[in-house]
Amino acid sequence: MALSLAQRAELHAPAGAPLIQVERLSRVIATRAQSVTILEDITFTVPAQSLFAVNGPSGSGKSTLLNLLTGIDRPTSGRITFSGREMRKMSENKLARWRGQHVGVVFQFFQLLPTLTAQENILLALELGGVIPRKEWRAHADETLRLVGLGEYAKRLPSALSGGQQQRVAIARALANDPPVLVADEPTGNLDSKTAEQVFTLLEELTQRGKTVIYVTHDPRLAARATARVELLDGRIVNRFNADE
C-alpha cells in the first residue's frame, strides 16, 4: 500500500536532530569451534541530513555495521533506534517493509539488472517499495533520473552506460521510494578518480536536499569530507568526529 504524503513526511527528521541512535552494539559469530567478535560495544548517533562516514581498514567491521544499520543483519547485543523506533522489536516482515520505506542502498558494483533499462530498474524498485502511488511511477522514475543527471539515458541498458553512469542509476534506484536515508558501501571504490569525484559530489548534494547519507569508505580523504564520522579498527570505534560539536 502506498503511503500518504503525511506518512511520507514523518519518515524524515529536521536537520541536525538524531535520526539513528546506536547503543552498545555488538555482533558475534559463533561456531562450534570458536566465537569471533566482529563488532564490540559500538555507540554513536547519526544526525539527520548529515553526510556520515564509517571509515576504517579492511576487516574492521564496516560492512557488518552497515548491514546492521539497514536491518539486513541482527546484532548479538545492543540496539539501533531509528526515529524513535527500535529495530530489534520488529519482526522480519515488518523489518523488510521498514527497510523498503526508510533506506535506499547503493552498492559498490552497481547491481543493476542487466536486461532492464535504467528507467525499468527504477520502476522495479518502485513496485517493490510500495511507497509511491502506481500512477506516478513512470514520471517519478524519470524525475529521479534527472536528479542524478541522466534524464536522457532512461531507455538505455546498463551495458550501454559507463561505470559512473551505472552508479548514478544505482543512486537513482536507491532514491526511488524517497527514503530519508541513503546507505552506500564503498560507492566510489570501483570508479576512476574523476568519476568518483562526480559521484561523491552528488552524494553531498543529496544531504542538501534533505537526505541522510551514510557511506562506508577505507579512503581517509573521502572520510574527511563527512559532516560526521566514526573510525573503526578491529571492530571497535577508535575515533569519532561531528562538525557540530
VEXDREN-502232 format. One record per residue (C-alpha): residue number from 1; residue in one letter; z, x, y. Coordinates in nm, 3 decimals. Example, Ala and Ser with C-alpha at 12.3 -4.5 7.8 and 13.67 -1.06 7.14 Angstrom:
<atoms>
<atom><seq>1</seq><type>a</type><up>0.780</up><east>1.230</east><north>-0.450</north></atom>
<atom><seq>2</seq><type>s</type><up>0.714</up><east>1.367</east><north>-0.106</north></atom>
</atoms>
This chain:
<atoms>
<atom><seq>1</seq><type>m</type><up>0.000</up><east>0.000</east><north>0.000</north></atom>
<atom><seq>2</seq><type>a</type><up>-0.092</up><east>0.133</east><north>0.345</north></atom>
<atom><seq>3</seq><type>l</type><up>0.191</up><east>0.199</east><north>0.589</north></atom>
<atom><seq>4</seq><type>s</type><up>0.215</up><east>0.013</east><north>0.917</north></atom>
<atom><seq>5</seq><type>l</type><up>0.186</up><east>0.204</east><north>1.245</north></atom>
<atom><seq>6</seq><type>a</type><up>0.563</up><east>0.168</east><north>1.292</north></atom>
<atom><seq>7</seq><type>q</type><up>0.633</up><east>0.307</east><north>0.946</north></atom>
<atom><seq>8</seq><type>r</type><up>0.396</up><east>0.598</east><north>1.005</north></atom>
<atom><seq>9</seq><type>a</type><up>0.571</up><east>0.679</east><north>1.334</north></atom>
<atom><seq>10</seq><type>e</type><up>0.904</up><east>0.703</east><north>1.151</north></atom>
<atom><seq>11</seq><type>l</type><up>0.767</up><east>0.992</east><north>0.942</north></atom>
<atom><seq>12</seq><type>h</type><up>0.764</up><east>1.217</east><north>1.250</north></atom>
<atom><seq>13</seq><type>a</type><up>1.062</up><east>1.366</east><north>1.437</north></atom>
<atom><seq>14</seq><type>p</type><up>1.098</up><east>1.484</east><north>1.800</north></atom>
<atom><seq>15</seq><type>a</type><up>1.010</up><east>1.846</east><north>1.872</north></atom>
<atom><seq>16</seq><type>g</type><up>1.298</up><east>2.082</east><north>1.800</north></atom>
<atom><seq>17</seq><type>a</type><up>1.502</up><east>1.829</east><north>1.603</north></atom>
<atom><seq>18</seq><type>p</type><up>1.599</up><east>1.938</east><north>1.249</north></atom>
<atom><seq>19</seq><type>l</type><up>1.329</up><east>1.796</east><north>1.024</north></atom>
<atom><seq>20</seq><type>i</type><up>1.420</up><east>1.970</east><north>0.699</north></atom>
<atom><seq>21</seq><type>q</type><up>1.766</up><east>2.099</east><north>0.606</north></atom>
<atom><seq>22</seq><type>v</type><up>1.805</up><east>2.332</east><north>0.309</north></atom>
<atom><seq>23</seq><type>e</type><up>2.162</up><east>2.384</east><north>0.189</north></atom>
<atom><seq>24</seq><type>r</type><up>2.278</up><east>2.641</east><north>-0.067</north></atom>
<atom><seq>25</seq><type>l</type><up>1.959</up><east>2.611</east><north>-0.266</north></atom>
<atom><seq>26</seq><type>s</type><up>1.926</up><east>2.797</east><north>-0.597</north></atom>
<atom><seq>27</seq><type>r</type><up>1.662</up><east>2.800</east><north>-0.869</north></atom>
<atom><seq>28</seq><type>v</type><up>1.741</up><east>2.949</east><north>-1.207</north></atom>
<atom><seq>29</seq><type>i</type><up>1.504</up><east>2.959</east><north>-1.503</north></atom>
<atom><seq>30</seq><type>a</type><up>1.698</up><east>2.966</east><north>-1.830</north></atom>
<atom><seq>31</seq><type>t</type><up>1.566</up><east>3.057</east><north>-2.173</north></atom>
<atom><seq>32</seq><type>r</type><up>1.746</up><east>3.119</east><north>-2.500</north></atom>
<atom><seq>33</seq><type>a</type><up>1.735</up><east>3.492</east><north>-2.431</north></atom>
<atom><seq>34</seq><type>q</type><up>1.830</up><east>3.505</east><north>-2.064</north></atom>
<atom><seq>35</seq><type>s</type><up>1.865</up><east>3.335</east><north>-1.727</north></atom>
<atom><seq>36</seq><type>v</type><up>1.653</up><east>3.451</east><north>-1.436</north></atom>
<atom><seq>37</seq><type>t</type><up>1.760</up><east>3.368</east><north>-1.080</north></atom>
<atom><seq>38</seq><type>i</type><up>1.452</up><east>3.308</east><north>-0.864</north></atom>
<atom><seq>39</seq><type>l</type><up>1.636</up><east>3.183</east><north>-0.553</north></atom>
<atom><seq>40</seq><type>e</type><up>2.006</up><east>3.214</east><north>-0.473</north></atom>
<atom><seq>41</seq><type>d</type><up>2.217</up><east>3.040</east><north>-0.208</north></atom>
<atom><seq>42</seq><type>i</type><up>1.933</up><east>2.965</east><north>0.036</north></atom>
<atom><seq>43</seq><type>t</type><up>2.031</up><east>2.783</east><north>0.358</north></atom>
<atom><seq>44</seq><type>f</type><up>1.812</up><east>2.719</east><north>0.664</north></atom>
<atom><seq>45</seq><type>t</type><up>1.672</up><east>2.447</east><north>0.889</north></atom>
<atom><seq>46</seq><type>v</type><up>1.310</up><east>2.376</east><north>0.976</north></atom>
<atom><seq>47</seq><type>p</type><up>1.276</up><east>2.234</east><north>1.330</north></atom>
<atom><seq>48</seq><type>a</type><up>1.026</up><east>1.955</east><north>1.382</north></atom>
<atom><seq>49</seq><type>q</type><up>0.688</up><east>2.058</east><north>1.525</north></atom>
<atom><seq>50</seq><type>s</type><up>0.761</up><east>2.424</east><north>1.458</north></atom>
<atom><seq>51</seq><type>l</type><up>0.540</up><east>2.694</east><north>1.310</north></atom>
<atom><seq>52</seq><type>f</type><up>0.775</up><east>2.805</east><north>1.034</north></atom>
<atom><seq>53</seq><type>a</type><up>0.713</up><east>3.115</east><north>0.822</north></atom>
<atom><seq>54</seq><type>v</type><up>0.852</up><east>3.210</east><north>0.483</north></atom>
<atom><seq>55</seq><type>n</type><up>0.798</up><east>3.586</east><north>0.469</north></atom>
<atom><seq>56</seq><type>g</type><up>0.860</up><east>3.847</east><north>0.204</north></atom>
<atom><seq>57</seq><type>p</type><up>0.701</up><east>4.074</east><north>-0.058</north></atom>
<atom><seq>58</seq><type>s</type><up>0.554</up><east>3.956</east><north>-0.387</north></atom>
<atom><seq>59</seq><type>g</type><up>0.824</up><east>3.838</east><north>-0.626</north></atom>
<atom><seq>60</seq><type>s</type><up>1.071</up><east>3.746</east><north>-0.351</north></atom>
<atom><seq>61</seq><type>g</type><up>1.068</up><east>3.373</east><north>-0.432</north></atom>
<atom><seq>62</seq><type>k</type><up>0.836</up><east>3.247</east><north>-0.156</north></atom>
<atom><seq>63</seq><type>s</type><up>0.613</up><east>3.025</east><north>-0.369</north></atom>
<atom><seq>64</seq><type>t</type><up>0.910</up><east>2.887</east><north>-0.562</north></atom>
<atom><seq>65</seq><type>l</type><up>1.073</up><east>2.790</east><north>-0.234</north></atom>
<atom><seq>66</seq><type>l</type><up>0.752</up><east>2.621</east><north>-0.124</north></atom>
<atom><seq>67</seq><type>n</type><up>0.741</up><east>2.421</east><north>-0.448</north></atom>
<atom><seq>68</seq><type>l</type><up>1.098</up><east>2.306</east><north>-0.389</north></atom>
<atom><seq>69</seq><type>l</type><up>1.026</up><east>2.203</east><north>-0.029</north></atom>
<atom><seq>70</seq><type>t</type><up>0.730</up><east>1.993</east><north>-0.139</north></atom>
<atom><seq>71</seq><type>g</type><up>0.914</up><east>1.833</east><north>-0.432</north></atom>
<atom><seq>72</seq><type>i</type><up>0.680</up><east>1.988</east><north>-0.691</north></atom>
<atom><seq>73</seq><type>d</type><up>0.983</up><east>2.162</east><north>-0.845</north></atom>
<atom><seq>74</seq><type>r</type><up>1.352</up><east>2.071</east><north>-0.855</north></atom>
<atom><seq>75</seq><type>p</type><up>1.638</up><east>2.304</east><north>-0.755</north></atom>
<atom><seq>76</seq><type>t</type><up>1.904</up><east>2.410</east><north>-1.003</north></atom>
<atom><seq>77</seq><type>s</type><up>2.167</up><east>2.353</east><north>-0.734</north></atom>
<atom><seq>78</seq><type>g</type><up>2.186</up><east>2.279</east><north>-0.363</north></atom>
<atom><seq>79</seq><type>r</type><up>1.995</up><east>2.018</east><north>-0.170</north></atom>
<atom><seq>80</seq><type>i</type><up>1.699</up><east>1.956</east><north>0.058</north></atom>
<atom><seq>81</seq><type>t</type><up>1.724</up><east>1.682</east><north>0.319</north></atom>
<atom><seq>82</seq><type>f</type><up>1.405</up><east>1.558</east><north>0.487</north></atom>
<atom><seq>83</seq><type>s</type><up>1.458</up><east>1.345</east><north>0.799</north></atom>
<atom><seq>84</seq><type>g</type><up>1.799</up><east>1.247</east><north>0.665</north></atom>
<atom><seq>85</seq><type>r</type><up>1.676</up><east>1.164</east><north>0.315</north></atom>
<atom><seq>86</seq><type>e</type><up>1.800</up><east>1.377</east><north>0.026</north></atom>
<atom><seq>87</seq><type>m</type><up>1.512</up><east>1.464</east><north>-0.206</north></atom>
<atom><seq>88</seq><type>r</type><up>1.714</up><east>1.514</east><north>-0.525</north></atom>
<atom><seq>89</seq><type>k</type><up>1.817</up><east>1.147</east><north>-0.518</north></atom>
<atom><seq>90</seq><type>m</type><up>1.456</up><east>1.031</east><north>-0.557</north></atom>
<atom><seq>91</seq><type>s</type><up>1.302</up><east>0.954</east><north>-0.895</north></atom>
<atom><seq>92</seq><type>e</type><up>0.982</up><east>1.134</east><north>-0.994</north></atom>
<atom><seq>93</seq><type>n</type><up>0.770</up><east>0.831</east><north>-0.900</north></atom>
<atom><seq>94</seq><type>k</type><up>0.939</up><east>0.792</east><north>-0.561</north></atom>
<atom><seq>95</seq><type>l</type><up>0.912</up><east>1.165</east><north>-0.502</north></atom>
<atom><seq>96</seq><type>a</type><up>0.538</up><east>1.158</east><north>-0.573</north></atom>
<atom><seq>97</seq><type>r</type><up>0.492</up><east>0.871</east><north>-0.323</north></atom>
<atom><seq>98</seq><type>w</type><up>0.711</up><east>1.052</east><north>-0.070</north></atom>
<atom><seq>99</seq><type>r</type><up>0.504</up><east>1.369</east><north>-0.105</north></atom>
<atom><seq>100</seq><type>g</type><up>0.180</up><east>1.177</east><north>-0.050</north></atom>
<atom><seq>101</seq><type>q</type><up>0.313</up><east>1.035</east><north>0.277</north></atom>
<atom><seq>102</seq><type>h</type><up>0.509</up><east>1.329</east><north>0.416</north></atom>
<atom><seq>103</seq><type>v</type><up>0.348</up><east>1.656</east><north>0.308</north></atom>
<atom><seq>104</seq><type>g</type><up>-0.004</up><east>1.799</east><north>0.317</north></atom>
<atom><seq>105</seq><type>v</type><up>-0.060</up><east>2.110</east><north>0.107</north></atom>
<atom><seq>106</seq><type>v</type><up>-0.311</up><east>2.388</east><north>0.180</north></atom>
<atom><seq>107</seq><type>f</type><up>-0.383</up><east>2.637</east><north>-0.099</north></atom>
<atom><seq>108</seq><type>q</type><up>-0.498</up><east>2.997</east><north>-0.068</north></atom>
<atom><seq>109</seq><type>f</type><up>-0.806</up><east>2.934</east><north>-0.283</north></atom>
<atom><seq>110</seq><type>f</type><up>-0.901</up><east>2.602</east><north>-0.120</north></atom>
<atom><seq>111</seq><type>q</type><up>-0.912</up><east>2.395</east><north>-0.446</north></atom>
<atom><seq>112</seq><type>l</type><up>-1.182</up><east>2.161</east><north>-0.319</north></atom>
<atom><seq>113</seq><type>l</type><up>-1.361</up><east>1.953</east><north>-0.583</north></atom>
<atom><seq>114</seq><type>p</type><up>-1.700</up><east>2.126</east><north>-0.609</north></atom>
<atom><seq>115</seq><type>t</type><up>-1.905</up><east>1.813</east><north>-0.685</north></atom>
<atom><seq>116</seq><type>l</type><up>-1.774</up><east>1.624</east><north>-0.380</north></atom>
<atom><seq>117</seq><type>t</type><up>-1.887</up><east>1.674</east><north>-0.021</north></atom>
<atom><seq>118</seq><type>a</type><up>-1.641</up><east>1.773</east><north>0.249</north></atom>
<atom><seq>119</seq><type>q</type><up>-1.612</up><east>1.409</east><north>0.353</north></atom>
<atom><seq>120</seq><type>e</type><up>-1.568</up><east>1.290</east><north>-0.008</north></atom>
<atom><seq>121</seq><type>n</type><up>-1.289</up><east>1.543</east><north>-0.069</north></atom>
<atom><seq>122</seq><type>i</type><up>-1.102</up><east>1.388</east><north>0.223</north></atom>
<atom><seq>123</seq><type>l</type><up>-1.183</up><east>1.031</east><north>0.112</north></atom>
<atom><seq>124</seq><type>l</type><up>-1.028</up><east>1.107</east><north>-0.228</north></atom>
<atom><seq>125</seq><type>a</type><up>-0.710</up><east>1.228</east><north>-0.056</north></atom>
<atom><seq>126</seq><type>l</type><up>-0.701</up><east>0.906</east><north>0.146</north></atom>
<atom><seq>127</seq><type>e</type><up>-0.738</up><east>0.697</east><north>-0.169</north></atom>
<atom><seq>128</seq><type>l</type><up>-0.457</up><east>0.882</east><north>-0.344</north></atom>
<atom><seq>129</seq><type>g</type><up>-0.229</up><east>0.875</east><north>-0.039</north></atom>
<atom><seq>130</seq><type>g</type><up>-0.241</up><east>0.505</east><north>0.039</north></atom>
<atom><seq>131</seq><type>v</type><up>-0.127</up><east>0.563</east><north>0.398</north></atom>
<atom><seq>132</seq><type>i</type><up>-0.440</up><east>0.478</east><north>0.597</north></atom>
<atom><seq>133</seq><type>p</type><up>-0.599</up><east>0.130</east><north>0.558</north></atom>
<atom><seq>134</seq><type>r</type><up>-0.913</up><east>0.140</east><north>0.340</north></atom>
<atom><seq>135</seq><type>k</type><up>-1.139</up><east>0.005</east><north>0.613</north></atom>
<atom><seq>136</seq><type>e</type><up>-1.051</up><east>0.309</east><north>0.828</north></atom>
<atom><seq>137</seq><type>w</type><up>-1.109</up><east>0.575</east><north>0.561</north></atom>
<atom><seq>138</seq><type>r</type><up>-1.460</up><east>0.691</east><north>0.648</north></atom>
<atom><seq>139</seq><type>a</type><up>-1.403</up><east>0.701</east><north>1.023</north></atom>
<atom><seq>140</seq><type>h</type><up>-1.069</up><east>0.877</east><north>0.970</north></atom>
<atom><seq>141</seq><type>a</type><up>-1.226</up><east>1.136</east><north>0.737</north></atom>
<atom><seq>142</seq><type>d</type><up>-1.495</up><east>1.214</east><north>0.992</north></atom>
<atom><seq>143</seq><type>e</type><up>-1.239</up><east>1.238</east><north>1.272</north></atom>
<atom><seq>144</seq><type>t</type><up>-1.025</up><east>1.476</east><north>1.066</north></atom>
<atom><seq>145</seq><type>l</type><up>-1.326</up><east>1.699</east><north>1.003</north></atom>
<atom><seq>146</seq><type>r</type><up>-1.400</up><east>1.702</east><north>1.375</north></atom>
<atom><seq>147</seq><type>l</type><up>-1.039</up><east>1.804</east><north>1.438</north></atom>
<atom><seq>148</seq><type>v</type><up>-1.093</up><east>2.123</east><north>1.236</north></atom>
<atom><seq>149</seq><type>g</type><up>-1.434</up><east>2.185</east><north>1.397</north></atom>
<atom><seq>150</seq><type>l</type><up>-1.650</up><east>2.075</east><north>1.104</north></atom>
<atom><seq>151</seq><type>g</type><up>-1.777</up><east>1.733</east><north>1.208</north></atom>
<atom><seq>152</seq><type>e</type><up>-2.138</up><east>1.823</east><north>1.137</north></atom>
<atom><seq>153</seq><type>y</type><up>-2.059</up><east>1.953</east><north>0.787</north></atom>
<atom><seq>154</seq><type>a</type><up>-1.931</up><east>1.623</east><north>0.641</north></atom>
<atom><seq>155</seq><type>k</type><up>-2.213</up><east>1.588</east><north>0.387</north></atom>
<atom><seq>156</seq><type>r</type><up>-2.209</up><east>1.948</east><north>0.263</north></atom>
<atom><seq>157</seq><type>l</type><up>-2.078</up><east>2.051</east><north>-0.078</north></atom>
<atom><seq>158</seq><type>p</type><up>-1.818</up><east>2.332</east><north>-0.086</north></atom>
<atom><seq>159</seq><type>s</type><up>-2.080</up><east>2.571</east><north>-0.227</north></atom>
<atom><seq>160</seq><type>a</type><up>-2.277</up><east>2.531</east><north>0.096</north></atom>
<atom><seq>161</seq><type>l</type><up>-1.977</up><east>2.631</east><north>0.310</north></atom>
<atom><seq>162</seq><type>s</type><up>-1.832</up><east>2.973</east><north>0.394</north></atom>
<atom><seq>163</seq><type>g</type><up>-1.479</up><east>3.067</east><north>0.286</north></atom>
<atom><seq>164</seq><type>g</type><up>-1.341</up><east>2.990</east><north>0.631</north></atom>
<atom><seq>165</seq><type>q</type><up>-1.519</up><east>2.655</east><north>0.642</north></atom>
<atom><seq>166</seq><type>q</type><up>-1.384</up><east>2.565</east><north>0.298</north></atom>
<atom><seq>167</seq><type>q</type><up>-1.031</up><east>2.647</east><north>0.416</north></atom>
<atom><seq>168</seq><type>r</type><up>-1.084</up><east>2.424</east><north>0.721</north></atom>
<atom><seq>169</seq><type>v</type><up>-1.193</up><east>2.141</east><north>0.493</north></atom>
<atom><seq>170</seq><type>a</type><up>-0.881</up><east>2.205</east><north>0.284</north></atom>
<atom><seq>171</seq><type>i</type><up>-0.670</up><east>2.175</east><north>0.600</north></atom>
<atom><seq>172</seq><type>a</type><up>-0.852</up><east>1.853</east><north>0.694</north></atom>
<atom><seq>173</seq><type>r</type><up>-0.783</up><east>1.716</east><north>0.346</north></atom>
<atom><seq>174</seq><type>a</type><up>-0.415</up><east>1.806</east><north>0.382</north></atom>
<atom><seq>175</seq><type>l</type><up>-0.408</up><east>1.621</east><north>0.716</north></atom>
<atom><seq>176</seq><type>a</type><up>-0.589</up><east>1.314</east><north>0.581</north></atom>
<atom><seq>177</seq><type>n</type><up>-0.281</up><east>1.093</east><north>0.541</north></atom>
<atom><seq>178</seq><type>d</type><up>-0.124</up><east>1.201</east><north>0.872</north></atom>
<atom><seq>179</seq><type>p</type><up>0.177</up><east>1.382</east><north>0.717</north></atom>
<atom><seq>180</seq><type>p</type><up>0.441</up><east>1.519</east><north>0.954</north></atom>
<atom><seq>181</seq><type>v</type><up>0.448</up><east>1.846</east><north>0.756</north></atom>
<atom><seq>182</seq><type>l</type><up>0.167</up><east>2.080</east><north>0.654</north></atom>
<atom><seq>183</seq><type>v</type><up>0.259</up><east>2.341</east><north>0.392</north></atom>
<atom><seq>184</seq><type>a</type><up>0.028</up><east>2.640</east><north>0.344</north></atom>
<atom><seq>185</seq><type>d</type><up>0.060</up><east>2.904</east><north>0.071</north></atom>
<atom><seq>186</seq><type>e</type><up>-0.099</up><east>3.229</east><north>0.199</north></atom>
<atom><seq>187</seq><type>p</type><up>-0.360</up><east>3.025</east><north>0.391</north></atom>
<atom><seq>188</seq><type>t</type><up>-0.545</up><east>3.333</east><north>0.517</north></atom>
<atom><seq>189</seq><type>g</type><up>-0.497</up><east>3.556</east><north>0.213</north></atom>
<atom><seq>190</seq><type>n</type><up>-0.849</up><east>3.501</east><north>0.080</north></atom>
<atom><seq>191</seq><type>l</type><up>-1.031</up><east>3.538</east><north>0.415</north></atom>
<atom><seq>192</seq><type>d</type><up>-1.170</up><east>3.825</east><north>0.621</north></atom>
<atom><seq>193</seq><type>s</type><up>-0.973</up><east>3.918</east><north>0.934</north></atom>
<atom><seq>194</seq><type>k</type><up>-1.193</up><east>3.730</east><north>1.182</north></atom>
<atom><seq>195</seq><type>t</type><up>-1.197</up><east>3.409</east><north>0.979</north></atom>
<atom><seq>196</seq><type>a</type><up>-0.826</up><east>3.443</east><north>0.906</north></atom>
<atom><seq>197</seq><type>e</type><up>-0.755</up><east>3.454</east><north>1.278</north></atom>
<atom><seq>198</seq><type>q</type><up>-0.958</up><east>3.137</east><north>1.334</north></atom>
<atom><seq>199</seq><type>v</type><up>-0.775</up><east>2.952</east><north>1.057</north></atom>
<atom><seq>200</seq><type>f</type><up>-0.432</up><east>3.067</east><north>1.172</north></atom>
<atom><seq>201</seq><type>t</type><up>-0.509</up><east>2.968</east><north>1.531</north></atom>
<atom><seq>202</seq><type>l</type><up>-0.593</up><east>2.620</east><north>1.400</north></atom>
<atom><seq>203</seq><type>l</type><up>-0.251</up><east>2.602</east><north>1.231</north></atom>
<atom><seq>204</seq><type>e</type><up>-0.086</up><east>2.700</east><north>1.560</north></atom>
<atom><seq>205</seq><type>e</type><up>-0.278</up><east>2.427</east><north>1.742</north></atom>
<atom><seq>206</seq><type>l</type><up>-0.162</up><east>2.166</east><north>1.490</north></atom>
<atom><seq>207</seq><type>t</type><up>0.201</up><east>2.218</east><north>1.593</north></atom>
<atom><seq>208</seq><type>q</type><up>0.097</up><east>2.136</east><north>1.949</north></atom>
<atom><seq>209</seq><type>r</type><up>-0.041</up><east>1.808</east><north>1.811</north></atom>
<atom><seq>210</seq><type>g</type><up>0.298</up><east>1.719</east><north>1.664</north></atom>
<atom><seq>211</seq><type>k</type><up>0.277</up><east>1.865</east><north>1.314</north></atom>
<atom><seq>212</seq><type>t</type><up>0.533</up><east>2.091</east><north>1.150</north></atom>
<atom><seq>213</seq><type>v</type><up>0.356</up><east>2.379</east><north>0.973</north></atom>
<atom><seq>214</seq><type>i</type><up>0.537</up><east>2.577</east><north>0.704</north></atom>
<atom><seq>215</seq><type>y</type><up>0.346</up><east>2.876</east><north>0.574</north></atom>
<atom><seq>216</seq><type>v</type><up>0.410</up><east>3.149</east><north>0.322</north></atom>
<atom><seq>217</seq><type>t</type><up>0.288</up><east>3.498</east><north>0.401</north></atom>
<atom><seq>218</seq><type>h</type><up>0.351</up><east>3.856</east><north>0.295</north></atom>
<atom><seq>219</seq><type>d</type><up>0.191</up><east>3.975</east><north>0.622</north></atom>
<atom><seq>220</seq><type>p</type><up>0.461</up><east>4.067</east><north>0.879</north></atom>
<atom><seq>221</seq><type>r</type><up>0.209</up><east>4.026</east><north>1.164</north></atom>
<atom><seq>222</seq><type>l</type><up>0.147</up><east>3.662</east><north>1.076</north></atom>
<atom><seq>223</seq><type>a</type><up>0.518</up><east>3.604</east><north>1.018</north></atom>
<atom><seq>224</seq><type>a</type><up>0.591</up><east>3.739</east><north>1.367</north></atom>
<atom><seq>225</seq><type>r</type><up>0.377</up><east>3.463</east><north>1.522</north></atom>
<atom><seq>226</seq><type>a</type><up>0.607</up><east>3.191</east><north>1.386</north></atom>
<atom><seq>227</seq><type>t</type><up>0.841</up><east>2.999</east><north>1.616</north></atom>
<atom><seq>228</seq><type>a</type><up>1.100</up><east>3.016</east><north>1.338</north></atom>
<atom><seq>229</seq><type>r</type><up>1.110</up><east>3.202</east><north>1.007</north></atom>
<atom><seq>230</seq><type>v</type><up>1.312</up><east>3.326</east><north>0.712</north></atom>
<atom><seq>231</seq><type>e</type><up>1.251</up><east>3.650</east><north>0.525</north></atom>
<atom><seq>232</seq><type>l</type><up>1.318</up><east>3.663</east><north>0.153</north></atom>
<atom><seq>233</seq><type>l</type><up>1.394</up><east>3.958</east><north>-0.070</north></atom>
<atom><seq>234</seq><type>d</type><up>1.483</up><east>3.922</east><north>-0.438</north></atom>
<atom><seq>235</seq><type>g</type><up>1.545</up><east>3.551</east><north>-0.398</north></atom>
<atom><seq>236</seq><type>r</type><up>1.784</up><east>3.572</east><north>-0.102</north></atom>
<atom><seq>237</seq><type>i</type><up>1.743</up><east>3.537</east><north>0.273</north></atom>
<atom><seq>238</seq><type>v</type><up>1.776</up><east>3.879</east><north>0.435</north></atom>
<atom><seq>239</seq><type>n</type><up>1.662</up><east>3.787</east><north>0.786</north></atom>
<atom><seq>240</seq><type>r</type><up>1.603</up><east>3.477</east><north>0.996</north></atom>
<atom><seq>241</seq><type>f</type><up>1.463</up><east>3.404</east><north>1.339</north></atom>
<atom><seq>242</seq><type>n</type><up>1.442</up><east>3.100</east><north>1.565</north></atom>
<atom><seq>243</seq><type>a</type><up>1.276</up><east>3.129</east><north>1.905</north></atom>
<atom><seq>244</seq><type>d</type><up>1.506</up><east>2.861</east><north>2.048</north></atom>
<atom><seq>245</seq><type>e</type><up>1.825</up><east>3.048</east><north>1.964</north></atom>
</atoms>
